Amino acid sequence: MTSRRQFIMTLVPAAAALGVATSVRAADAAKVDEKDPAATGLGYKHDATKVDAKKYPTYKAGSNCANCQFYQGKDAWGVCPLLGGKQVNGKGWCSAWAKKA
């Protein structure tokens, strides 16, 4: 289980990268690797159906990057500021998921 401290320790560098990420176009951004330290800290998976619901009890079926407020894109892959402005799969999921308003 990811602790709040681990989450914050992962979020701080991601937030710092946010300023840099805004200048990177989505088409130019690299795709995030699930083994990337920030992705691992947030429990990111390219396929939301492969998320361990026991390890991440906040996961709900149907939640994915494409319907997250942080997802910036309309294609299959979009930029996520929480992962350093890298592209994430619209069908992916991480523990920072928050429903789009």
N, C-alpha and C positions, 0 to 999 in steps of 0.2 A: 504494500500500500504506500502510495506517495504521501509524504508528510507535507504539511503546509510550508515548513521551512525549505524543503527541497523544491517545492513549487516556486516559492519566492526567489530562491537562489537561481532558478532557471529563468524566471520571468525578468529579473533585473537586466541580464545581458541582452535578452530579446528586446526589451523596451529601449535600451541604449541603441540597439541596431535599428530601431524604428525610424530614427531620423535619416539614416543612410538608406533604408528601404524605400522611403517615399520617393527618392530620386531614381530608383531602379524600375524600369518598365517591366510589366508582368511577362512579356514575351522574352525578355533578356534574363530573367531570373532563373537560377538553377533550381531543379527539383530537389526537394528535401529528401535526405536519406533517413530511413527509419532508425538507423544506428547513430545518427547525429546526436550529440549530447543534449541539445535543446529538445529535439524530438523525443528522445528517450525519457527525459525528465517530465515531459507532458504526456507520455504514453501514446504518442502519435502512431497511427497505423494507416497505411494507404487504403485499406479496406475495413470499413467500420464493422462489418460482420465478423471480423476476426479479433475484435476487442475482447479481452478477458473481463467479463462483467463482474466476476468476483473480486478481481484486483482493482477495478474501476467501477464502484457501485453507482457513480453518477451517470454512467452510460445508459442510455435508453434507446431501444430499437427505433430506427428512423432518424436519429440524430446523426448528422454528418457535416463535413466541412461546407458543403454547398448551402446548407441552411443555418450556418453559424454567422453571427454578426461580424466576426473578424475576417471572413472570407472575402477577398477582393477579386472577383472574376465572374465571368459568365460562361466560360468554357469548362471542359473536363478538369482542367488544372487552373488554379488561381493562387494569387499571392496571399500569404498569411504574415502579418506583421509580428506575430508572437514567435515565429520561427525565423526571424532575421530577414524577412522579406523574400524567403524562398517560396517556390511554388509547392502547393499541396494538392493532393487528389481531391476532387469534389466529393468523392465517395469515401474519403478518409474520415478520421475522428481523432480528437485528443481531449485530454481532461479539462482544457480551458474552454470547451464548447459552450457557447451561449446562444440561445435561440434568437434569430433575426427578429427585429421589431417590426 
